[in-house]
């Protein structure tokens, strides 16, 4: 059974946030001029929410860690001048107090903080049901339950205006992305909590401005609820994350190029055609499951033979041979190597689990 969050519509200063929700602004508030000039251009584009980092959690000391409280009056001034909704990241109760005292409208919990249940609980306890929207970014590691836990802690503290932000996950090894998108995780979050708005942060996923358009369109195609993008009047001179920020002009061009498709298919002929195709998928899926069942029966017999003849469960040469051969077959069938590898590894692990049970079964 899926859990449920007790949520309300995200309303800020009497304005309901309409989807797709767009949030933009610099990675960090650096100078008053930078904050105001970027904000004016963003407001002119019709983007409702301005984001700027005041306190920046950096990986290593010595990097620019934000200006702190000194920058908050600049955000206040921008809000008064333009009517923009102001959002900033908080990581402890002191941040929350200062942000709210200076008129910040939306708080967001960053990836490093959402990965720490103690830190999240401390924030939730301090907020204690305050009527302020909270955006919760996914934790740095790909753990959906940790993300859900952060949302639940906020919700149980009385925070009903919640939104999740997908910013990708840390990884080891080569990748074109700064943080791998791993779309299956936010999709699963959407399945568990269909009432929860989820927006995508392509800036932190990509780490490079040249990749933004593809990730933004992917977010739109997957019917996420908006985008959280970093914009700076002079990105190449930014004090943090310069490579992933875009100018407001480039941002406007990017947003105008996106296609936001409707998620409702309606009751016309499209629904009829989809239902026919979906029924075919359901039938094929049932057949695949029955084939897997028959396969596992064979695995059980193999397990019995191995047990009888005192042969080890894992035969690495056999497994390597199967993996390479099936990948080649899949390639000829037009299936991706990653897809075939993922399925085979899951099937292989289940086969090992089955044979292990047989080996450990008492005679």
Secondary structure, DSSP 8 states (H G I E B T S, - for coil): ----------EETTEE--SSEEEEE-SB---HHHHHHHHHHHHHHT--EEE-BSS---SSTTS----GGGGHHHHHHHHHHH--EEEEE--SHHHHHHHHHTT--EEEE-HHHHT-HHHHHHHHHHHTT-S-EEEEE--SSS-HHHHHHHHHHHHHTT---EEEEE--B--SS--SSSSB--HHHHHHHHHHTTTSEEEE-HHHHHSSGGGHHHHHHHHHHTT-SEEEEEB-TTGGG-SS-GGG-B-HHHHHHHHHH-----S---SSHHHHHHHHHHHHHHHHHHHHHHHHHHHHHHHHHHHHHHHHTT--S--HHHHHHHHHHHHHHHHHTT--HHHHHHHHHHHHHHHHHHHHHHHHS--
